[in-house]
Amino acid sequence: MRGLVVLLCVWGLLGCAKSDDELRTLMQEEIARASSKSLITNAQVVGPYNPAVKVGNFLFVSGQIGISQETAELVGNDIESQTRQAMTNLMSLLTEVGFDSTDVVQCSVFLTDIKDFPRMNLIYGGFFAENNYPARSTVEVSNLPRNAKVEIAAIAFKSKF
């Protein structure tokens, strides 16, 4: 947004703008676009929250566990199948609103047993292009909804739509 403000100011100084009204309109449109908020609601959830919220060019994806979207049950009792399903759920939410794994800038991973980290990490890494991994934090927690072994949340950013 700051870049747009600088661009608009330079544009006006160079005499490219037709009027102050035109600059004002461009700024209002940019602010409206950046502050628009939409809710993504068509996924299985385990409580009173939205699976994802898009604000401007950001997408905030709620923590995903290994629930099958068809059966609403955990896909298995092992870390690999639950990680794969949690990541599949996350990627489906991204795709639904025009994002993909290259747009993910940060993930938070919650494990009920930190010893599962190497096996979770192997599956998790396969969902991102090599050398294009997002920032990530991983912590061990005492419990997760439905006794899941892993939960993964994400923040994505898309510069242009």
Secondary structure by P-SEA (a helix, b strand, c coil): caaaaaaaaaaaaacccccaaaaaaaaaaaaaaaabbbbbcccccccccccccccccbbbbcccccccccccccccccaaaaaaaaaaaaaaaaaaaccccccccbbbbbbccccaaaaaaaaaaaaccccccccbbbbbcccccccccbbbbbbbbbccc
